[in-house]
Amino acid sequence: MSTSITPGEPSLEPLARGVGFRLSRISRTLRSQWASELADLSLNPPEAAVLRGLAEHPGSALRELARILASDPMSAKRCVDGLERRGLVVSGHRASDRRPRTLTITDDGQTLVRELNRRMRAREHRLARLLTKDERDTFARVLSTLERELDIDQPRSTKEIL
């Protein structure tokens, strides 16, 4: 099969130089490293994100939590169900109405969130040391631009929860 290029058509960049490929590769690497850091807690990255998301947005309904995490509701539900079975999260209804169940972190879950936050701070510190302050500021602006231009909801706080 020929992969010839029509005259005047721009040539494609080699795969390893493509921005999307490189961002995906970095994302996969960071996620794999985070999964390794969570293994001794018997958590995976999505479960850790749910706990951290609920810590930042206590009493969220499942759909709201999924939106905050940029996840589909079924994936968020599977994580919440597993965390409920472990006694880390409980669900209930708002006292004022019977709308969708709200999610609350238990005392055991709060203890785990404190450890997650400690590990995330250490992780962020290690990542921050890889770039100068100017590079970090520029990178943050570039990420914000990409999120805006790709119509991706930007986090409500500066804390990264995934």
C-alpha positions as semicolon CSV with decimal commas, in nm:
position;residue;x (nm);y (nm);z (nm)
1;M;0,000;0,000;0,000
2;S;0,142;0,338;-0,102
3;T;0,147;0,634;0,131
4;S;0,243;0,890;-0,130
5;I;0,165;1,254;-0,071
6;T;-0,007;1,471;-0,328
7;P;0,218;1,753;-0,455
8;G;0,157;2,069;-0,255
9;E;0,003;1,873;0,035
10;P;0,190;1,923;0,362
11;S;0,376;1,617;0,481
12;L;0,273;1,462;0,808
13;E;0,501;1,492;1,107
14;P;0,658;1,169;1,229
15;L;0,440;1,011;1,496
16;A;0,681;1,078;1,781
17;R;0,681;1,452;1,704
18;G;0,303;1,492;1,701
19;V;0,164;1,700;1,985
20;G;-0,134;1,468;2,043
21;F;0,086;1,159;2,047
22;R;0,332;1,319;2,288
23;L;0,058;1,441;2,523
24;S;-0,098;1,093;2,520
25;R;0,237;0,931;2,592
26;I;0,303;1,166;2,884
27;S;-0,049;1,109;3,016
28;R;-0,014;0,730;2,998
29;T;0,322;0,744;3,175
30;L;0,194;0,970;3,453
31;R;-0,117;0,756;3,499
32;S;0,089;0,437;3,517
33;Q;0,324;0,592;3,772
34;W;0,028;0,715;3,979
35;A;-0,129;0,367;3,967
36;S;0,195;0,224;4,107
37;E;0,199;0,484;4,383
38;L;-0,160;0,389;4,478
39;A;-0,118;0,011;4,470
40;D;-0,040;-0,026;4,841
41;L;-0,365;0,159;4,920
42;S;-0,563;-0,087;4,704
43;L;-0,687;0,205;4,493
44;N;-0,668;0,275;4,123
45;P;-0,641;0,627;3,974
46;P;-1,016;0,663;3,901
47;E;-1,105;0,564;4,259
48;A;-0,848;0,810;4,394
49;A;-0,997;1,079;4,170
50;V;-1,347;1,005;4,302
51;L;-1,229;1,035;4,662
52;R;-1,039;1,356;4,595
53;G;-1,330;1,495;4,393
54;L;-1,573;1,425;4,675
55;A;-1,333;1,580;4,925
56;E;-1,333;1,901;4,718
57;H;-1,708;1,885;4,646
58;P;-1,873;1,713;4,944
59;G;-2,233;1,606;4,902
60;S;-2,213;1,593;4,523
61;A;-2,462;1,384;4,332
62;L;-2,322;1,111;4,108
63;R;-2,381;1,298;3,780
64;E;-2,229;1,614;3,925
65;L;-1,924;1,417;4,039
66;A;-1,889;1,259;3,694
67;R;-1,897;1,606;3,536
68;I;-1,636;1,736;3,783
69;L;-1,409;1,440;3,700
70;A;-1,477;1,461;3,325
71;S;-1,592;1,099;3,343
72;D;-1,899;0,922;3,219
73;P;-2,159;0,859;3,491
74;M;-2,141;0,478;3,461
75;S;-1,765;0,476;3,522
76;A;-1,806;0,709;3,818
77;K;-2,086;0,485;3,951
78;R;-1,865;0,174;3,933
79;C;-1,594;0,355;4,130
80;V;-1,842;0,486;4,387
81;D;-1,999;0,141;4,428
82;G;-1,657;-0,012;4,496
83;L;-1,568;0,262;4,743
84;E;-1,905;0,214;4,916
85;R;-1,840;-0,160;4,952
86;R;-1,509;-0,074;5,119
87;G;-1,680;0,167;5,358
88;L;-1,499;0,473;5,221
89;V;-1,806;0,649;5,077
90;V;-2,175;0,652;5,174
91;S;-2,470;0,768;4,971
92;G;-2,783;0,934;5,092
93;H;-3,040;1,193;4,997
94;R;-3,040;1,565;5,063
95;A;-3,258;1,646;5,360
96;S;-3,443;1,907;5,156
97;D;-3,554;1,673;4,877
98;R;-3,542;1,323;4,732
99;R;-3,341;1,405;4,420
100;P;-3,039;1,197;4,322
101;R;-2,832;1,044;4,595
102;T;-2,555;1,252;4,742
103;L;-2,214;1,110;4,817
104;T;-2,017;1,160;5,137
105;I;-1,676;1,037;5,239
106;T;-1,667;0,834;5,562
107;D;-1,409;0,886;5,837
108;D;-1,201;0,600;5,692
109;G;-1,233;0,763;5,352
110;Q;-1,120;1,099;5,493
111;T;-0,811;0,932;5,638
112;L;-0,737;0,788;5,296
113;V;-0,795;1,126;5,127
114;R;-0,538;1,285;5,357
115;E;-0,285;1,022;5,245
116;L;-0,384;1,071;4,880
117;N;-0,336;1,446;4,915
118;R;0,003;1,395;5,078
119;R;0,110;1,170;4,791
120;M;-0,032;1,405;4,529
121;R;0,155;1,701;4,678
122;A;0,480;1,501;4,669
123;R;0,407;1,394;4,312
124;E;0,331;1,751;4,202
125;H;0,651;1,868;4,371
126;R;0,855;1,606;4,181
127;L;0,692;1,710;3,853
128;A;0,741;2,080;3,926
129;R;1,114;2,027;3,974
130;L;1,137;1,910;3,611
131;L;1,050;2,257;3,481
132;T;1,150;2,610;3,566
133;K;0,885;2,842;3,709
134;D;0,857;3,019;3,372
135;E;0,815;2,684;3,196
136;R;0,546;2,577;3,445
137;D;0,360;2,906;3,397
138;T;0,382;2,878;3,019
139;F;0,273;2,513;3,028
140;A;-0,027;2,600;3,246
141;R;-0,129;2,873;2,999
142;V;-0,090;2,634;2,704
143;L;-0,299;2,368;2,879
144;S;-0,569;2,627;2,955
145;T;-0,570;2,737;2,592
146;L;-0,603;2,377;2,470
147;E;-0,883;2,307;2,718
148;R;-1,068;2,622;2,613
149;E;-1,022;2,566;2,240
150;L;-1,122;2,200;2,268
151;D;-1,426;2,301;2,476
152;I;-1,310;2,102;2,778
153;D;-1,448;2,217;3,113
154;Q;-1,165;2,362;3,313
155;P;-1,132;2,268;3,681
156;R;-1,312;2,495;3,924
157;S;-1,006;2,503;4,146
158;T;-0,636;2,493;4,085
159;K;-0,610;2,150;4,246
160;E;-0,573;1,865;4,002
161;I;-0,801;1,584;4,107
162;L;-0,722;1,309;3,842
